[in-house]
Amino acid sequence: MTDVPVNHPRYESLRLREAIVAGVNAGVTSQHGLIAHGRGEAYDYLLGEQTHTFARAAIAAAAHLLSKARHPVISVNGNVAALVAENLVRLSETLGAPLEVNIFHTSKTREEAIRNCLLAHGANDVLMPSTEAELAFIESNRRFVHPQGIFKSDAIFVPLEDGDRCQALRKMGKAVVTVDLNPMSRTSRTASITIVDNVVRALPLLIDALEGAAVRGGDQAPANFDNMLNLAAAEAAIRANHV
Amino acid sequence: MTDVPVNHPRYESLRLREAIVAGVNAGVTSQHGLIAHGRGEAYDYLLGEQTHTFARAAIAAAAHLLSKARHPVISVNGNVAALVAENLVRLSETLGAPLEVNIFHTSKTREEAIRNCLLAHGANDVLMPSTEAELAFIESNRRFVHPQGIFKSDAIFVPLEDGDRCQALRKMGKAVVTVDLNPMSRTSRTASITIVDNVVRALPLLIDALEGAAVRGGDQAPANFDNMLNLAAAEAAIRANHV
């Protein structure tokens, strides 16, 4: 995928940067998605590009929440498809939750490209936005969802989400788990559980946590997870000079 | 240029985001430039999106350095062309310094698009990369420069620069003034003077400072400007929780 030598000090960051540009060239990711990726790079840099304790706590809480949901759904946009398609498919299988395409800057062509990307990475089925079901509390085209997917869900995993939609899903009474490198974003502050980490690092850990929960019977609730306190810890890590 | 209402709390940030996406659509800015813009957004957010004292000190030092140079040159890439073309032309006039196109991801088409963008914003002349002159210490196509421009320059203003090129210019003995929102970047740490600020805010201030210096006779050297100390102040502002 990349010409960057593996011993380059910025190898992982440059590899992801090339993956997201390849996503644009493949019609999967939007140009605005590139800007969002750049913001993520900066926050991750300030976090020392590592998974912190607060992220592990959020992942444990998310695994518990998602494994207890009756109708969990995984919402997929252009950035996560470009970065972690294979692990989204693994998460879908582990959790028994459908994948549903939902993007901010609507484009039928791009929705199809994301679907094809997931299918190429092993997905059996991918739900698509439909006019048969609409979310309340949201104006944009993102309100169109699949009746058997996001519409019916009680818990939704939406990595790299936008603030308006996160808020709409919460107002509809759905539990929202997000992954966001900016602990100060509206999405981070609105979600039920925010994993402040790079989605590339967090997703395998979430899958491991779900597999572990399945082995143990999935009944250990993480004690007293508080999203706002957890976000405060994440912001402190960004602001502190010791990462 | 934008559909975002002026009273939107994120108006300025969204306006710049649209300007940079428009730059890509106009063939001026690269896709990697969008990622770089996103990184800048995140650092600017942490800086409270304001011009700090350390940036004003760097601007004063930069105005002095550039006004004293025998052959100052302004290097223009796709991001600054998309964001501040008009003020680059004003700076060129104020300073009596040529504009020269120099981009990281080489493309003759994009070089021409940047040139046309500057001409459309009032530039009389724009120097282009040539094979008649090469910078030392640099492998990429960025080494090709204009013999009467960057090659001959003793001081170069290169906002939003990459680390390798900044280092090469310094090794050739040229003074480098850059604008970079990340005080920890290689560019920031290699330049003679780094203005840690949004280029959209910094450029008018630099022009004002040059005009002020011209009125006063341009002989007041800012006392004891130390780039590394100034960068440390900028990093402290990003890390501190009081912006």
Interface residues (C-beta under 8 A of the other chain):
Chain A: R17 I20 V21 V24 Q31 H32 L34 I35 A36 H37 G38 R39 G40 E41 A42 Y43 Y45 L46 N182 M184 E235 A236 I238 R239 A240 N241
Chain B: R17 I20 V21 V24 Q31 H32 L34 I35 A36 H37 G38 R39 G40 E41 A42 Y43 Y45 L46 N182 M184 E235 A236 I238 R239 A240 N241
